Each structure stands twice: as structure tokens, then as C-alpha cells.
């Protein structure tokens, strides 16, 4: 299991003030899912590839 942060995405929820668009966020999340394995189970990752603390 991984926890993934989509980033500050330009959507209605953010008043379209986000830093990245939906397709960029989705691409980053898919890249994280493809790159991470069982060793990272229980970790928290930003769509940009940065490991986050929680």
C-alpha cells in the first residue's frame, strides 16, 4: 500500500489556483505507481517523486 499526494492541482476545488493541471498530476501518480514496489509499502509520496513524511 502506498499513500499518494496528487500535488496542488488546478481544479474547481482549488479555485483553479493549483500549480499543475490534472493530466500532469495523473501522469506523476502513474509514474510513482510504476516505479515503487513492495519495499516502499506504507510510505507517502508526492506525484513529483518526493518522499513525504506523515
mmCIF file of the N, C-alpha and C atoms, coordinates in Angstrom:
data_MODEL
# 
_entry.id   MODEL 
# 
loop_
_atom_site.group_PDB 
_atom_site.id 
_atom_site.type_symbol 
_atom_site.label_atom_id 
_atom_site.label_alt_id 
_atom_site.label_comp_id 
_atom_site.label_asym_id 
_atom_site.label_entity_id 
_atom_site.label_seq_id 
_atom_site.pdbx_PDB_ins_code 
_atom_site.Cartn_x 
_atom_site.Cartn_y 
_atom_site.Cartn_z 
_atom_site.occupancy 
_atom_site.B_iso_or_equiv 
_atom_site.pdbx_formal_charge 
_atom_site.auth_seq_id 
_atom_site.auth_comp_id 
_atom_site.auth_asym_id 
_atom_site.auth_atom_id 
_atom_site.pdbx_PDB_model_num 
ATOM 1   N N  . UNK A 1 1  ? 0.827   -1.170 0.000   1.00 0.00 ? 1  UNK A N  1 
ATOM 2   C CA . UNK A 1 1  ? 0.000   0.000  0.000   1.00 0.00 ? 1  UNK A CA 1 
ATOM 3   C C  . UNK A 1 1  ? 0.882   1.247  0.000   1.00 0.00 ? 1  UNK A C  1 
ATOM 4   N N  . UNK A 1 2  ? 0.528   2.190  -0.838  1.00 0.00 ? 2  UNK A N  1 
ATOM 5   C CA . UNK A 1 2  ? 1.211   3.480  -0.901  1.00 0.00 ? 2  UNK A CA 1 
ATOM 6   C C  . UNK A 1 2  ? 0.207   4.591  -0.655  1.00 0.00 ? 2  UNK A C  1 
ATOM 7   N N  . UNK A 1 3  ? 0.673   5.663  -0.068  1.00 0.00 ? 3  UNK A N  1 
ATOM 8   C CA . UNK A 1 3  ? -0.122  6.882  0.023   1.00 0.00 ? 3  UNK A CA 1 
ATOM 9   C C  . UNK A 1 3  ? 0.434   7.837  -1.012  1.00 0.00 ? 3  UNK A C  1 
ATOM 10  N N  . UNK A 1 4  ? -0.438  8.419  -1.816  1.00 0.00 ? 4  UNK A N  1 
ATOM 11  C CA . UNK A 1 4  ? -0.001  9.306  -2.893  1.00 0.00 ? 4  UNK A CA 1 
ATOM 12  C C  . UNK A 1 4  ? -0.650  10.675 -2.764  1.00 0.00 ? 4  UNK A C  1 
ATOM 13  N N  . UNK A 1 5  ? 0.164   11.717 -2.896  1.00 0.00 ? 5  UNK A N  1 
ATOM 14  C CA . UNK A 1 5  ? -0.311  13.102 -2.866  1.00 0.00 ? 5  UNK A CA 1 
ATOM 15  C C  . UNK A 1 5  ? -0.339  13.596 -4.306  1.00 0.00 ? 5  UNK A C  1 
ATOM 16  N N  . UNK A 1 6  ? -1.489  14.058 -4.804  1.00 0.00 ? 6  UNK A N  1 
ATOM 17  C CA . UNK A 1 6  ? -1.590  14.458 -6.200  1.00 0.00 ? 6  UNK A CA 1 
ATOM 18  C C  . UNK A 1 6  ? -0.941  15.793 -6.530  1.00 0.00 ? 6  UNK A C  1 
ATOM 19  N N  . UNK A 1 7  ? -0.513  16.542 -5.518  1.00 0.00 ? 7  UNK A N  1 
ATOM 20  C CA . UNK A 1 7  ? 0.016   17.876 -5.750  1.00 0.00 ? 7  UNK A CA 1 
ATOM 21  C C  . UNK A 1 7  ? -1.099  18.911 -5.655  1.00 0.00 ? 7  UNK A C  1 
ATOM 22  N N  . UNK A 1 8  ? -0.748  20.171 -5.847  1.00 0.00 ? 8  UNK A N  1 
ATOM 23  C CA . UNK A 1 8  ? -1.715  21.280 -5.801  1.00 0.00 ? 8  UNK A CA 1 
ATOM 24  C C  . UNK A 1 8  ? -2.253  21.448 -7.219  1.00 0.00 ? 8  UNK A C  1 
ATOM 25  N N  . UNK A 1 9  ? -3.372  20.794 -7.484  1.00 0.00 ? 9  UNK A N  1 
ATOM 26  C CA . UNK A 1 9  ? -3.904  20.639 -8.837  1.00 0.00 ? 9  UNK A CA 1 
ATOM 27  C C  . UNK A 1 9  ? -4.941  21.721 -9.138  1.00 0.00 ? 9  UNK A C  1 
ATOM 28  N N  . UNK A 1 10 ? -4.879  22.264 -10.366 1.00 0.00 ? 10 UNK A N  1 
ATOM 29  C CA . UNK A 1 10 ? -5.853  23.270 -10.814 1.00 0.00 ? 10 UNK A CA 1 
ATOM 30  C C  . UNK A 1 10 ? -7.204  22.600 -11.059 1.00 0.00 ? 10 UNK A C  1 
ATOM 31  N N  . UNK A 1 11 ? -8.092  22.729 -10.102 1.00 0.00 ? 11 UNK A N  1 
ATOM 32  C CA . UNK A 1 11 ? -9.449  22.190 -10.199 1.00 0.00 ? 11 UNK A CA 1 
ATOM 33  C C  . UNK A 1 11 ? -10.412 23.199 -9.595  1.00 0.00 ? 11 UNK A C  1 
ATOM 34  N N  . UNK A 1 12 ? -11.706 22.912 -9.682  1.00 0.00 ? 12 UNK A N  1 
ATOM 35  C CA . UNK A 1 12 ? -12.692 23.762 -9.017  1.00 0.00 ? 12 UNK A CA 1 
ATOM 36  C C  . UNK A 1 12 ? -12.436 23.814 -7.520  1.00 0.00 ? 12 UNK A C  1 
ATOM 37  N N  . UNK A 1 13 ? -12.010 22.680 -6.957  1.00 0.00 ? 13 UNK A N  1 
ATOM 38  C CA . UNK A 1 13 ? -11.776 22.601 -5.516  1.00 0.00 ? 13 UNK A CA 1 
ATOM 39  C C  . UNK A 1 13 ? -10.715 23.600 -5.055  1.00 0.00 ? 13 UNK A C  1 
ATOM 40  N N  . UNK A 1 14 ? -9.721  23.886 -5.895  1.00 0.00 ? 14 UNK A N  1 
ATOM 41  C CA . UNK A 1 14 ? -8.661  24.829 -5.537  1.00 0.00 ? 14 UNK A CA 1 
ATOM 42  C C  . UNK A 1 14 ? -8.910  26.208 -6.137  1.00 0.00 ? 14 UNK A C  1 
ATOM 43  N N  . UNK A 1 15 ? -10.110 26.418 -6.678  1.00 0.00 ? 15 UNK A N  1 
ATOM 44  C CA . UNK A 1 15 ? -10.404 27.696 -7.327  1.00 0.00 ? 15 UNK A CA 1 
ATOM 45  C C  . UNK A 1 15 ? -9.544  27.915 -8.560  1.00 0.00 ? 15 UNK A C  1 
ATOM 46  N N  . UNK A 1 16 ? -9.101  26.822 -9.174  1.00 0.00 ? 16 UNK A N  1 
ATOM 47  C CA . UNK A 1 16 ? -8.227  26.840 -10.360 1.00 0.00 ? 16 UNK A CA 1 
ATOM 48  C C  . UNK A 1 16 ? -6.913  27.567 -10.086 1.00 0.00 ? 16 UNK A C  1 
ATOM 49  N N  . UNK A 1 17 ? -6.488  27.545 -8.816  1.00 0.00 ? 17 UNK A N  1 
ATOM 50  C CA . UNK A 1 17 ? -5.245  28.211 -8.415  1.00 0.00 ? 17 UNK A CA 1 
ATOM 51  C C  . UNK A 1 17 ? -4.088  27.236 -8.241  1.00 0.00 ? 17 UNK A C  1 
ATOM 52  N N  . UNK A 1 18 ? -4.275  25.974 -8.592  1.00 0.00 ? 18 UNK A N  1 
ATOM 53  C CA . UNK A 1 18 ? -3.228  24.979 -8.413  1.00 0.00 ? 18 UNK A CA 1 
ATOM 54  C C  . UNK A 1 18 ? -1.992  25.252 -9.250  1.00 0.00 ? 18 UNK A C  1 
ATOM 55  N N  . UNK A 1 19 ? -0.945  24.519 -8.967  1.00 0.00 ? 19 UNK A N  1 
ATOM 56  C CA . UNK A 1 19 ? 0.331   24.693 -9.666  1.00 0.00 ? 19 UNK A CA 1 
ATOM 57  C C  . UNK A 1 19 ? 0.471   23.796 -10.890 1.00 0.00 ? 19 UNK A C  1 
ATOM 58  N N  . UNK A 1 20 ? -0.305  22.692 -10.938 1.00 0.00 ? 20 UNK A N  1 
ATOM 59  C CA . UNK A 1 20 ? -0.229  21.761 -12.061 1.00 0.00 ? 20 UNK A CA 1 
ATOM 60  C C  . UNK A 1 20 ? -1.630  21.414 -12.531 1.00 0.00 ? 20 UNK A C  1 
ATOM 61  N N  . UNK A 1 21 ? -1.744  20.958 -13.780 1.00 0.00 ? 21 UNK A N  1 
ATOM 62  C CA . UNK A 1 21 ? -3.064  20.574 -14.279 1.00 0.00 ? 21 UNK A CA 1 
ATOM 63  C C  . UNK A 1 21 ? -3.321  19.098 -13.983 1.00 0.00 ? 21 UNK A C  1 
ATOM 64  N N  . UNK A 1 22 ? -4.559  18.692 -14.203 1.00 0.00 ? 22 UNK A N  1 
ATOM 65  C CA . UNK A 1 22 ? -4.999  17.342 -13.863 1.00 0.00 ? 22 UNK A CA 1 
ATOM 66  C C  . UNK A 1 22 ? -4.172  16.277 -14.585 1.00 0.00 ? 22 UNK A C  1 
ATOM 67  N N  . UNK A 1 23 ? -3.906  16.471 -15.872 1.00 0.00 ? 23 UNK A N  1 
ATOM 68  C CA . UNK A 1 23 ? -3.157  15.451 -16.620 1.00 0.00 ? 23 UNK A CA 1 
ATOM 69  C C  . UNK A 1 23 ? -1.719  15.321 -16.116 1.00 0.00 ? 23 UNK A C  1 
ATOM 70  N N  . UNK A 1 24 ? -1.101  16.419 -15.712 1.00 0.00 ? 24 UNK A N  1 
ATOM 71  C CA . UNK A 1 24 ? 0.255   16.355 -15.160 1.00 0.00 ? 24 UNK A CA 1 
ATOM 72  C C  . UNK A 1 24 ? 0.253   15.602 -13.823 1.00 0.00 ? 24 UNK A C  1 
ATOM 73  N N  . UNK A 1 25 ? -0.747  15.867 -12.990 1.00 0.00 ? 25 UNK A N  1 
ATOM 74  C CA . UNK A 1 25 ? -0.863  15.165 -11.721 1.00 0.00 ? 25 UNK A CA 1 
ATOM 75  C C  . UNK A 1 25 ? -1.061  13.672 -11.948 1.00 0.00 ? 25 UNK A C  1 
ATOM 76  N N  . UNK A 1 26 ? -1.971  13.320 -12.830 1.00 0.00 ? 26 UNK A N  1 
ATOM 77  C CA . UNK A 1 26 ? -2.249  11.907 -13.104 1.00 0.00 ? 26 UNK A CA 1 
ATOM 78  C C  . UNK A 1 26 ? -1.014  11.196 -13.644 1.00 0.00 ? 26 UNK A C  1 
ATOM 79  N N  . UNK A 1 27 ? -0.281  11.852 -14.537 1.00 0.00 ? 27 UNK A N  1 
ATOM 80  C CA . UNK A 1 27 ? 0.936   11.255 -15.088 1.00 0.00 ? 27 UNK A CA 1 
ATOM 81  C C  . UNK A 1 27 ? 1.969   11.016 -13.983 1.00 0.00 ? 27 UNK A C  1 
ATOM 82  N N  . UNK A 1 28 ? 2.113   11.975 -13.073 1.00 0.00 ? 28 UNK A N  1 
ATOM 83  C CA . UNK A 1 28 ? 3.049   11.815 -11.968 1.00 0.00 ? 28 UNK A CA 1 
ATOM 84  C C  . UNK A 1 28 ? 2.645   10.681 -11.037 1.00 0.00 ? 28 UNK A C  1 
ATOM 85  N N  . UNK A 1 29 ? 1.345   10.571 -10.758 1.00 0.00 ? 29 UNK A N  1 
ATOM 86  C CA . UNK A 1 29 ? 0.866   9.492  -9.897  1.00 0.00 ? 29 UNK A CA 1 
ATOM 87  C C  . UNK A 1 29 ? 1.102   8.134  -10.543 1.00 0.00 ? 29 UNK A C  1 
ATOM 88  N N  . UNK A 1 30 ? 0.827   8.027  -11.829 1.00 0.00 ? 30 UNK A N  1 
ATOM 89  C CA . UNK A 1 30 ? 1.069   6.762  -12.530 1.00 0.00 ? 30 UNK A CA 1 
ATOM 90  C C  . UNK A 1 30 ? 2.551   6.405  -12.537 1.00 0.00 ? 30 UNK A C  1 
ATOM 91  N N  . UNK A 1 31 ? 3.405   7.401  -12.702 1.00 0.00 ? 31 UNK A N  1 
ATOM 92  C CA . UNK A 1 31 ? 4.850   7.159  -12.673 1.00 0.00 ? 31 UNK A CA 1 
ATOM 93  C C  . UNK A 1 31 ? 5.277   6.637  -11.306 1.00 0.00 ? 31 UNK A C  1 
ATOM 94  N N  . UNK A 1 32 ? 4.709   7.202  -10.219 1.00 0.00 ? 32 UNK A N  1 
ATOM 95  C CA . UNK A 1 32 ? 5.031   6.720  -8.873  1.00 0.00 ? 32 UNK A CA 1 
ATOM 96  C C  . UNK A 1 32 ? 4.571   5.274  -8.707  1.00 0.00 ? 32 UNK A C  1 
ATOM 97  N N  . UNK A 1 33 ? 3.359   4.969  -9.147  1.00 0.00 ? 33 UNK A N  1 
ATOM 98  C CA . UNK A 1 33 ? 2.826   3.611  -9.017  1.00 0.00 ? 33 UNK A CA 1 
ATOM 99  C C  . UNK A 1 33 ? 3.713   2.619  -9.764  1.00 0.00 ? 33 UNK A C  1 
ATOM 100 N N  . UNK A 1 34 ? 4.159   2.995  -10.963 1.00 0.00 ? 34 UNK A N  1 
ATOM 101 C CA . UNK A 1 34 ? 5.021   2.117  -11.754 1.00 0.00 ? 34 UNK A CA 1 
ATOM 102 C C  . UNK A 1 34 ? 6.405   1.935  -11.133 1.00 0.00 ? 34 UNK A C  1 
ATOM 103 N N  . UNK A 1 35 ? 6.930   2.983  -10.488 1.00 0.00 ? 35 UNK A N  1 
ATOM 104 C CA . UNK A 1 35 ? 8.311   2.962  -10.004 1.00 0.00 ? 35 UNK A CA 1 
ATOM 105 C C  . UNK A 1 35 ? 8.472   2.334  -8.622  1.00 0.00 ? 35 UNK A C  1 
ATOM 106 N N  . UNK A 1 36 ? 7.433   2.366  -7.808  1.00 0.00 ? 36 UNK A N  1 
ATOM 107 C CA . UNK A 1 36 ? 7.569   1.925  -6.423  1.00 0.00 ? 36 UNK A CA 1 
ATOM 108 C C  . UNK A 1 36 ? 7.133   0.476  -6.262  1.00 0.00 ? 36 UNK A C  1 
ATOM 109 N N  . UNK A 1 37 ? 7.774   -0.211 -5.334  1.00 0.00 ? 37 UNK A N  1 
ATOM 110 C CA . UNK A 1 37 ? 7.486   -1.629 -5.128  1.00 0.00 ? 37 UNK A CA 1 
ATOM 111 C C  . UNK A 1 37 ? 7.190   -1.954 -3.680  1.00 0.00 ? 37 UNK A C  1 
ATOM 112 N N  . UNK A 1 38 ? 7.284   -3.219 -3.350  1.00 0.00 ? 38 UNK A N  1 
ATOM 113 C CA . UNK A 1 38 ? 6.963   -3.682 -2.005  1.00 0.00 ? 38 UNK A CA 1 
ATOM 114 C C  . UNK A 1 38 ? 7.836   -3.044 -0.931  1.00 0.00 ? 38 UNK A C  1 
ATOM 115 N N  . UNK A 1 39 ? 9.056   -2.674 -1.281  1.00 0.00 ? 39 UNK A N  1 
ATOM 116 C CA . UNK A 1 39 ? 9.966   -2.066 -0.304  1.00 0.00 ? 39 UNK A CA 1 
ATOM 117 C C  . UNK A 1 39 ? 9.428   -0.743 0.221   1.00 0.00 ? 39 UNK A C  1 
ATOM 118 N N  . UNK A 1 40 ? 8.595   -0.067 -0.563  1.00 0.00 ? 40 UNK A N  1 
ATOM 119 C CA . UNK A 1 40 ? 8.068   1.244  -0.175  1.00 0.00 ? 40 UNK A CA 1 
ATOM 120 C C  . UNK A 1 40 ? 6.678   1.146  0.469   1.00 0.00 ? 40 UNK A C  1 
ATOM 121 N N  . UNK A 1 41 ? 6.210   -0.059 0.760   1.00 0.00 ? 41 UNK A N  1 
ATOM 122 C CA . UNK A 1 41 ? 4.894   -0.231 1.375   1.00 0.00 ? 41 UNK A CA 1 
ATOM 123 C C  . UNK A 1 41 ? 4.784   0.624  2.631   1.00 0.00 ? 41 UNK A C  1 
ATOM 124 N N  . UNK A 1 42 ? 3.676   1.335  2.752   1.00 0.00 ? 42 UNK A N  1 
ATOM 125 C CA . UNK A 1 42 ? 3.420   2.180  3.912   1.00 0.00 ? 42 UNK A CA 1 
ATOM 126 C C  . UNK A 1 42 ? 4.041   3.557  3.830   1.00 0.00 ? 42 UNK A C  1 
ATOM 127 N N  . UNK A 1 43 ? 4.648   3.910  2.713   1.00 0.00 ? 43 UNK A N  1 
ATOM 128 C CA . UNK A 1 43 ? 5.277   5.225  2.583   1.00 0.00 ? 43 UNK A CA 1 
ATOM 129 C C  . UNK A 1 43 ? 4.340   6.199  1.861   1.00 0.00 ? 43 UNK A C  1 
ATOM 130 N N  . UNK A 1 44 ? 4.663   7.486  1.935   1.00 0.00 ? 44 UNK A N  1 
ATOM 131 C CA . UNK A 1 44 ? 3.848   8.573  1.400   1.00 0.00 ? 44 UNK A CA 1 
ATOM 132 C C  . UNK A 1 44 ? 4.669   9.302  0.350   1.00 0.00 ? 44 UNK A C  1 
ATOM 133 N N  . UNK A 1 45 ? 4.110   9.459  -0.846  1.00 0.00 ? 45 UNK A N  1 
ATOM 134 C CA . UNK A 1 45 ? 4.852   10.032 -1.975  1.00 0.00 ? 45 UNK A CA 1 
ATOM 135 C C  . UNK A 1 45 ? 4.064   11.138 -2.658  1.00 0.00 ? 45 UNK A C  1 
ATOM 136 N N  . UNK A 1 46 ? 4.760   12.188 -3.057  1.00 0.00 ? 46 UNK A N  1 
ATOM 137 C CA . UNK A 1 46 ? 4.199   13.278 -3.862  1.00 0.00 ? 46 UNK A CA 1 
ATOM 138 C C  . UNK A 1 46 ? 4.259   12.852 -5.319  1.00 0.00 ? 46 UNK A C  1 
ATOM 139 N N  . UNK A 1 47 ? 3.353   13.361 -6.131  1.00 0.00 ? 47 UNK A N  1 
ATOM 140 C CA . UNK A 1 47 ? 3.350   12.990 -7.548  1.00 0.00 ? 47 UNK A CA 1 
ATOM 141 C C  . UNK A 1 47 ? 4.656   13.336 -8.244  1.00 0.00 ? 47 UNK A C  1 
ATOM 142 N N  . UNK A 1 48 ? 5.403   14.283 -7.703  1.00 0.00 ? 48 UNK A N  1 
ATOM 143 C CA . UNK A 1 48 ? 6.673   14.708 -8.303  1.00 0.00 ? 48 UNK A CA 1 
ATOM 144 C C  . UNK A 1 48 ? 7.805   13.708 -8.039  1.00 0.00 ? 48 UNK A C  1 
ATOM 145 N N  . UNK A 1 49 ? 7.564   12.757 -7.139  1.00 0.00 ? 49 UNK A N  1 
ATOM 146 C CA . UNK A 1 49 ? 8.590   11.766 -6.811  1.00 0.00 ? 49 UNK A CA 1 
ATOM 147 C C  . UNK A 1 49 ? 9.232   11.976 -5.465  1.00 0.00 ? 49 UNK A C  1 
ATOM 148 N N  . UNK A 1 50 ? 8.869   13.040 -4.771  1.00 0.00 ? 50 UNK A N  1 
ATOM 149 C CA . UNK A 1 50 ? 9.421   13.338 -3.454  1.00 0.00 ? 50 UNK A CA 1 
ATOM 150 C C  . UNK A 1 50 ? 8.753   12.459 -2.398  1.00 0.00 ? 50 UNK A C  1 
ATOM 151 N N  . UNK A 1 51 ? 9.556   11.836 -1.546  1.00 0.00 ? 51 UNK A N  1 
ATOM 152 C CA . UNK A 1 51 ? 9.009   11.066 -0.431  1.00 0.00 ? 51 UNK A CA 1 
ATOM 153 C C  . UNK A 1 51 ? 8.602   12.048 0.662   1.00 0.00 ? 51 UNK A C  1 
ATOM 154 N N  . UNK A 1 52 ? 7.385   11.903 1.168   1.00 0.00 ? 52 UNK A N  1 
ATOM 155 C CA . UNK A 1 52 ? 6.854   12.805 2.173   1.00 0.00 ? 52 UNK A CA 1 
ATOM 156 C C  . UNK A 1 52 ? 6.770   12.114 3.526   1.00 0.00 ? 52 UNK A C  1 
ATOM 157 N N  . UNK A 1 53 ? 6.904   12.887 4.574   1.00 0.00 ? 53 UNK A N  1 
ATOM 158 C CA . UNK A 1 53 ? 6.760   12.384 5.937   1.00 0.00 ? 53 UNK A CA 1 
ATOM 159 C C  . UNK A 1 53 ? 5.328   12.636 6.392   1.00 0.00 ? 53 UNK A C  1 
ATOM 160 N N  . UNK A 1 54 ? 4.808   11.732 7.177   1.00 0.00 ? 54 UNK A N  1 
ATOM 161 C CA . UNK A 1 54 ? 3.460   11.948 7.737   1.00 0.00 ? 54 UNK A CA 1 
ATOM 162 C C  . UNK A 1 54 ? 3.417   11.615 9.196   1.00 0.00 ? 54 UNK A C  1 
# 
